[in-house]
Amino acid sequence: MKVAKRLENIEAHIEMLTKYAPIIVAIEKHIHYDELPKDEYKTLYCEYIGIDRKTFEKVSEMVLGDLHIILRKIEPPTDKELQEIIAEVEQEVFN
């Protein structure tokens, strides 16, 4: 029974890795968002990081001025990292 459960778990991970394989490869190759070769990859990247594509693109263009953003894995920040991010954004906004 344990083997069947492990196989089921592995199959679930394989499906996820297969779905996001182009995105994972792009992240490892340090590709930028606007350099993704297919439009569907942009949608897939936004799904991968857990944000709506329209929102991601609007915010990126508003804050950075374009979509030339290095792709990266998105992990929740630690409390310290979050405070650093908040301070950096406040500095950009208020200076």
PLY file of the C-alpha trace (Angstrom):
ply
format ascii 1.0
element vertex 95
property float x
property float y
property float z
element edge 94
property int vertex1
property int vertex2
end_header
0.00 0.00 0.00
2.81 2.42 0.77
4.28 1.83 -2.67
0.98 2.65 -4.37
0.69 5.88 -2.39
4.26 6.85 -3.26
3.66 6.16 -6.94
0.54 8.29 -6.83
2.53 11.13 -5.23
5.30 10.83 -7.83
2.78 10.85 -10.68
1.24 14.05 -9.32
4.66 15.72 -9.23
5.56 14.51 -12.71
2.35 16.01 -14.09
3.15 19.37 -12.47
6.77 19.31 -13.64
5.74 18.37 -17.16
3.18 21.18 -17.28
5.66 23.81 -16.11
8.76 22.34 -17.84
9.11 25.23 -20.33
8.91 27.73 -17.47
11.39 25.87 -15.28
13.84 25.68 -18.21
13.36 29.40 -18.92
14.03 30.27 -15.27
17.20 28.16 -15.25
18.38 29.88 -18.45
17.75 33.35 -16.94
15.30 34.33 -19.68
13.25 37.51 -19.36
9.46 37.57 -19.44
9.30 39.52 -22.70
11.70 37.01 -24.31
9.45 33.98 -23.83
9.01 32.48 -27.31
5.30 31.74 -27.04
2.45 33.84 -25.70
1.07 30.80 -23.87
4.32 30.61 -21.87
3.60 34.07 -20.44
0.23 32.84 -19.21
1.85 29.68 -17.87
4.54 31.68 -16.04
1.92 33.83 -14.36
0.04 30.71 -13.33
3.31 29.23 -12.03
3.95 32.24 -9.78
0.30 32.50 -8.80
-0.78 35.81 -10.27
-3.22 36.83 -12.98
-1.35 37.65 -16.21
-3.17 40.93 -16.82
-2.38 42.09 -13.28
1.26 40.98 -13.53
1.78 42.84 -16.80
-0.01 46.02 -15.68
1.92 46.24 -12.42
5.23 45.45 -14.11
4.72 48.10 -16.75
3.55 50.63 -14.18
6.44 50.03 -11.78
9.28 49.16 -14.17
8.10 50.69 -17.42
8.33 47.47 -19.43
8.08 43.68 -19.28
11.82 42.96 -19.42
11.79 41.07 -16.13
14.05 38.14 -15.32
12.00 35.01 -14.67
12.41 33.56 -11.22
10.89 31.14 -8.83
8.54 32.92 -6.52
8.66 31.81 -2.93
7.02 33.60 -0.03
9.53 35.98 1.56
10.74 35.58 5.11
9.67 38.30 7.55
13.07 39.97 7.18
12.89 39.84 3.37
9.37 41.23 3.44
10.48 44.19 5.56
13.37 44.84 3.16
10.99 44.76 0.19
8.58 47.15 1.91
11.42 49.54 2.72
12.70 49.41 -0.87
9.26 50.10 -2.33
8.65 52.95 0.13
11.99 54.47 -0.83
11.10 54.28 -4.55
7.64 55.72 -4.00
8.54 58.54 -1.63
11.88 59.65 -3.13
0 1
1 2
2 3
3 4
4 5
5 6
6 7
7 8
8 9
9 10
10 11
11 12
12 13
13 14
14 15
15 16
16 17
17 18
18 19
19 20
20 21
21 22
22 23
23 24
24 25
25 26
26 27
27 28
28 29
29 30
30 31
31 32
32 33
33 34
34 35
35 36
36 37
37 38
38 39
39 40
40 41
41 42
42 43
43 44
44 45
45 46
46 47
47 48
48 49
49 50
50 51
51 52
52 53
53 54
54 55
55 56
56 57
57 58
58 59
59 60
60 61
61 62
62 63
63 64
64 65
65 66
66 67
67 68
68 69
69 70
70 71
71 72
72 73
73 74
74 75
75 76
76 77
77 78
78 79
79 80
80 81
81 82
82 83
83 84
84 85
85 86
86 87
87 88
88 89
89 90
90 91
91 92
92 93
93 94
